[in-house]
Each structure stands twice: as structure tokens, then as C-alpha cells.
Amino acid sequence: VRASARTQQMQCTVVLRNIACSLTPEKVKQILDEAGLRGKFSFVCVPCIPTGRSNLGYAFVCFRAAEHMEECRRLFQGTVFGCTNSKKTCEVVPANGEKDVKALAQMSRRQRRGRQLGLLMCDLSGEPCAS
């Protein structure tokens, strides 16, 4: 993906902060789908620790349109994300420009090299794509 395309993609990307560390990329996608966002995002990225047993407490979600990003913010801002024992309240914030573009690009490269990093690509219907 060219730098300009990545920057454009980031304009509709949010960071879900303070999510439970036990959530997998598939579970994050399921929570978004069940909240009515199915098909409104193109990928979910949940950075995980190297052992893969937990995430780092945040996720990137790239929405297809700005209104879908706003809908996500209305649904999850200040709430506990999903049904977990965590008491953390979710923050939904726009991805931080070039810093997050570089982080996502690096995670994507590692994913292609066969390392499991919590990147879940979705097709236009919101269904996971084959890797």
C-alpha cells in the first residue's frame, strides 16, 4: 500500500483504547459486528504480546466511512468493551496519523512473514479474508 493510500485509510481508522487484554482479534470483530457495525470496517488489528496470550490493551479498526467511525465512538466511548471481567472503560480516538500508519504497516509486514500479530483482514461484507 502506497504512503498516500495508507494516510487516506488512516482518516477513518480509530484506536479502541483500554480494551480487555484477553480479547482476540476475532472477539473484537464479533463485538463490533454484534453492535451493528458488520460490513462497516475493513480490518481489525489487535497488537498482541509475543507469546500471543494477550493483547496490549488496544485495537485499530479501519472504517469504510467517517460516519461509521462516529457510530463506533457513540457505541463504545466510556463503556466496557464487550462482556469481560475487565472494568476498563473504552476510549475511541482517531488513529494518530503517521505514527500509527507506520505501526500498522510494520504489523502487516510481520503478519505476511507468518508471525501472528492479531491482524484480521475483512472483505467488503465484513467477513474475514483468507490469509
HELIX and SHEET records of a PDB file:
HELIX    1   1 ALA A    3  MET A   10  1                                   8    
HELIX    2   2 PRO A   25  LEU A   32  1                                   8    
HELIX    3   3 ASP A   33  LEU A   37  3                                   5    
HELIX    4   4 ALA A   66  PHE A   76  1                                  11    
HELIX    5   5 GLY A   97  ARG A  112  1                                  16    
SHEET    1   A 5 GLU A  91  PRO A  94  0                                        
SHEET    2   A 5 THR A  13  ARG A  17 -1                                        
SHEET    3   A 5 TYR A  58  PHE A  63 -1                                        
SHEET    4   A 5 PHE A  41  CYS A  45 -1                                        
SHEET    5   A 5 LEU A 119  MET A 121 -1                                        
END                                                                             
